[in-house]
Structures are given as structure tokens and as C-alpha cells.
Amino acid sequence: MEHAPLVASTHPVWASAEVAAAARADQPGAVIRHVRQAAGLTLDQLGSLYGCSASTLSRIERGQPPVDQIGVRRRLARLLGIPDELVGLAPRPTRCACSAAGSTSRYAAGRSTRRRSEPDETTHSAHRSWCQRSRSRRPHQ
């Protein structure tokens, strides 16, 4: 279950020169540090929320491993509300418009290996049918 990000999308940190410079320089750790500080969190507090020690977060913010791991970047970015692009990741996939259950769709995200062009209505109709069948096979939660 995803929680609300710790830093709102309207926070002034997103327009700061420091965050923009760190993102341009491909320094995801520096972006994470600036956003953490803008949220008013200490390394200990963020570590507690993230599930690691303050020393591990300090290494991440200084650009040392495990900041090179995509899962670490993505999880910290989601926790803090950082757009993936600012920490050197591809944008988050879109949700399939025809899926009420909200499953991520390779088709809707434009990553389908079968289609290289814009899908036509027939293709989308077939995809919509597939989504509905998939939803009906999922266990109830």
C-alpha cells in the first residue's frame, strides 16, 4: 500500500536551484538529501521510515552504494515524493485506463513488445477485453 509522499508536489524545494543542479549532474543522492532536508527530516527519522540505518542513508546521499541500485532510488523517491526523473530513473508507468483495478499495463505504458505504432481502436478493444478477463481471475482481496 502506497502512502502519501512526505513532500508535497507544491513544496518550493522542487523549484530550488540545488535540486535542479543535482538532477542535471546525475547526483540522485544529493537530490534525496535536499528533499529530506526540505521535509525537515533527520537521517535517523528517514531511516526509520525507509527501514535502514542513518549511516546507510548517509552513504546513499553521498552517492555511494546502494544508491546505484534502482530499487533503492525508486523506493526513496516514492517515499519522499521525488519524481523518478530527478533521481535518474525512467518515468513511472501509466495505469491502464480500462482497468478499474489499477493494474499497470505494458500496453498503456507504451512498452508493449508486440506493437511499435500507436494502437488503433481494435487493438485497444482487445486489450480492454484482456484486462477484464484478468480482473475476473484475480483473487478477491
Phi, psi and chi 1 to 4 in degrees:
 res  aa     phi    psi   chi1   chi2   chi3   chi4
   1 MET       -  128.3  172.4 -176.4 -116.1      -
   2 GLU   -88.2  140.8  -73.1 -168.3   36.3      -
   3 HIS  -102.9  166.8  -61.1  -77.2      -      -
   4 ALA   -62.8  142.1      -      -      -      -
   5 PRO   -63.2  151.7   14.4  -20.2      -      -
   6 LEU   -72.0  -24.0  -63.4  173.7      -      -
   7 VAL  -120.5  122.1  179.8      -      -      -
   8 ALA   -66.6  151.6      -      -      -      -
   9 SER   -66.1  -14.1   61.3      -      -      -
  10 THR   -95.1    0.7   56.1      -      -      -
  11 HIS   -64.5  142.4 -164.6  -76.3      -      -
  12 PRO   -63.2  -16.5   -8.7   11.5      -      -
  13 VAL   -60.3  -30.4   70.9      -      -      -
  14 TRP   -67.3  -23.4  -54.0  120.6      -      -
  15 ALA   -98.3    4.8      -      -      -      -
  16 SER   -74.2  148.1   73.3      -      -      -
  17 ALA   -65.8  -32.7      -      -      -      -
  18 GLU   -65.0  -45.9  -66.2   86.4    3.9      -
  19 VAL   -66.3  -42.7  169.0      -      -      -
  20 ALA   -62.6  -43.2      -      -      -      -
  21 ALA   -65.6  -41.7      -      -      -      -
  22 ALA   -64.8  -39.8      -      -      -      -
  23 ALA   -66.5  -43.6      -      -      -      -
  24 ARG   -62.7  -35.4  -85.6 -166.4  -49.3  -85.3
  25 ALA   -84.1    5.3      -      -      -      -
  26 ASP    54.6   53.3 -167.4   28.2      -      -
  27 GLN  -119.8   78.0  -63.4  175.9  -20.9      -
  28 PRO   -61.0  -32.4   19.5  -29.0      -      -
  29 GLY   -63.2  -39.8      -      -      -      -
  30 ALA   -67.2  -38.2      -      -      -      -
  31 VAL   -61.4  -46.6  171.7      -      -      -
  32 ILE   -60.0  -43.5  -68.2  166.0      -      -
  33 ARG   -61.3  -47.2 -179.6 -179.8   62.3 -111.6
  34 HIS   -61.7  -41.2  -69.0  -58.7      -      -
  35 VAL   -70.8  -40.1  174.9      -      -      -
  36 ARG   -59.7  -45.2  173.1 -173.6   58.8   80.2
  37 GLN   -65.1  -37.6  -69.6  170.2  -18.9      -
  38 ALA   -64.8  -30.8      -      -      -      -
  39 ALA   -78.0   -8.7      -      -      -      -
  40 GLY    75.8   26.5      -      -      -      -
  41 LEU  -102.0  142.5  -65.1  170.3      -      -
  42 THR   -85.3  168.5   65.5      -      -      -
  43 LEU   -59.9  -39.6  -73.3  168.6      -      -
  44 ASP   -62.9  -43.0  -75.4  -35.5      -      -
  45 GLN   -65.7  -46.9  -69.8  168.8  -32.6      -
  46 LEU   -66.4  -38.6 -177.5   56.8      -      -
  47 GLY   -59.7  -39.3      -      -      -      -
  48 SER   -64.7  -41.2  174.3      -      -      -
  49 LEU   -70.7  -37.0  -66.7  168.8      -      -
  50 TYR   -81.7  -32.5  178.3   70.3      -      -
  51 GLY    99.3   35.1      -      -      -      -
  52 CYS  -145.5  175.6   71.8      -      -      -
  53 SER   -81.2  162.1   67.1      -      -      -
  54 ALA   -62.8  -34.9      -      -      -      -
  55 SER   -67.6  -36.1   62.6      -      -      -
  56 THR   -65.3  -43.4  -62.1      -      -      -
  57 LEU   -63.7  -38.6  -88.9  177.9      -      -
  58 SER   -60.4  -42.9  178.1      -      -      -
  59 ARG   -63.4  -41.5  -77.1 -164.8  -54.3  -82.7
  60 ILE   -60.1  -46.5  -70.1  168.7      -      -
  61 GLU   -65.9  -26.0  -71.3 -176.8   -5.5      -
  62 ARG   -87.9    1.9  -71.9  177.4  -65.6  163.1
  63 GLY    86.1   14.2      -      -      -      -
  64 GLN   -95.1  161.0  -61.7  173.0   -4.7      -
  65 PRO   -54.9  140.9  -25.4   33.7      -      -
  66 PRO   -98.3   23.4   34.6  -35.0      -      -
  67 VAL   -63.6  -18.9   76.0      -      -      -
  68 ASP   -77.7   -6.7   55.5  -15.1      -      -
  69 GLN   -87.7  126.8  -63.7  175.1    8.7      -
  70 ILE   -59.3  -41.7  -68.1  171.5      -      -
  71 GLY   -61.6  -36.6      -      -      -      -
  72 VAL   -66.0  -47.9  170.1      -      -      -
  73 ARG   -59.3  -47.5  -71.7 -172.7 -163.0 -170.3
  74 ARG   -63.7  -43.8 -171.9  169.2  -49.6  -82.7
  75 ARG   -67.1  -42.7 -165.6  162.8  153.9 -128.0
  76 LEU   -66.2  -39.4  -81.1  168.0      -      -
  77 ALA   -61.3  -44.0      -      -      -      -
  78 ARG   -67.7  -38.2  -72.7 -167.9  175.8  155.0
  79 LEU   -63.0  -43.1  179.0   64.2      -      -
  80 LEU   -88.6  -14.3  -69.7  166.2      -      -
  81 GLY    87.0   21.5      -      -      -      -
  82 ILE   -81.3  128.9  -58.5  171.0      -      -
  83 PRO   -59.8  137.6  -22.9   33.1      -      -
  84 ASP   -53.4  -35.9  -73.6  -12.1      -      -
  85 GLU   -61.2  -30.0  -60.6   82.1   16.4      -
  86 LEU   -74.6  -16.3  -65.7 -178.0      -      -
  87 VAL  -112.5   22.7  -68.7      -      -      -
  88 GLY    76.7   26.0      -      -      -      -
  89 LEU  -113.5  159.2  -60.5  172.4      -      -
  90 ALA   -68.1  151.5      -      -      -      -
  91 PRO   -57.5  152.6  -17.0   25.8      -      -
  92 ARG   -63.4  144.0  -65.7  177.7 -172.7  156.6
  93 PRO   -67.5  151.4   17.9  -24.2      -      -
  94 THR   -79.6  162.7   58.9      -      -      -
  95 ARG   -90.8  145.4  -62.5  -75.4 -178.9 -178.1
  96 CYS   -65.7  126.1  175.1      -      -      -
  97 ALA   -64.9  -27.4      -      -      -      -
  98 CYS   -92.8    2.3   62.0      -      -      -
  99 SER  -103.2  103.5  175.6      -      -      -
 100 ALA   -66.2  -26.1      -      -      -      -
 101 ALA   -77.4  -11.9      -      -      -      -
 102 GLY    79.3   28.3      -      -      -      -
 103 SER   -75.7  143.5   64.3      -      -      -
 104 THR   -72.8  135.3  -58.9      -      -      -
 105 SER  -117.4  129.1  164.0      -      -      -
 106 ARG   -63.5  -35.3  -70.8  173.2   52.3   97.7
 107 TYR   -63.0  -50.1  168.6   86.6      -      -
 108 ALA   -68.7  -29.8      -      -      -      -
 109 ALA   -83.5   -2.0      -      -      -      -
 110 GLY    77.2   20.3      -      -      -      -
 111 ARG  -110.9   14.9  -62.4 -171.8  -37.2  -99.5
 112 SER   -64.3  134.5  173.9      -      -      -
 113 THR   -81.3  -12.3   56.0      -      -      -
 114 ARG   -90.3  -26.5  -66.2 -174.1  177.2  155.6
 115 ARG  -119.0  131.1  -67.7 -143.1  147.7 -105.7
 116 ARG  -106.7  -18.2  -61.4  -96.0 -175.7 -128.7
 117 SER  -107.3  175.0   61.3      -      -      -
 118 GLU   -62.8  128.5 -170.8   67.6   26.1      -
 119 PRO   -68.4  141.9   20.2  -26.4      -      -
 120 ASP   -90.1  178.4   58.0   17.6      -      -
 121 GLU   -63.2  -35.1 -176.4   53.6   38.2      -
 122 THR   -63.3  -43.9  -55.7      -      -      -
 123 THR   -63.9  -44.4  -56.4      -      -      -
 124 HIS   -65.3  -36.9 -174.7   69.7      -      -
 125 SER   -62.1  -42.0  176.2      -      -      -
 126 ALA   -64.7  -39.9      -      -      -      -
 127 HIS   -64.3  -42.6  172.4   73.7      -      -
 128 ARG   -60.3  -40.8 -171.9  174.2   26.2 -117.4
 129 SER   -63.4  -42.1  -63.1      -      -      -
 130 TRP   -61.1  -43.6  176.6   84.0      -      -
 131 CYS   -60.7  -42.5  -79.2      -      -      -
 132 GLN   -65.5  -40.7  -70.2  167.7  -12.3      -
 133 ARG   -66.0  -40.4  -74.6 -168.4  -48.1  -86.9
 134 SER   -62.5  -42.5  -66.1      -      -      -
 135 ARG   -61.9  -38.9  -99.3 -162.7  -41.7  -83.8
 136 SER   -71.3  -20.0   66.1      -      -      -
 137 ARG   -90.5  -10.6  -71.9 -171.6  -64.9 -115.1
 138 ARG   -72.4  143.8  -70.2 -173.8 -170.4  138.1
 139 PRO   -67.6  146.1   16.6  -22.1      -      -
 140 HIS   -71.3  140.5  -64.2  -75.5      -      -
 141 GLN  -112.9      -  -62.8  176.7   -2.6      -
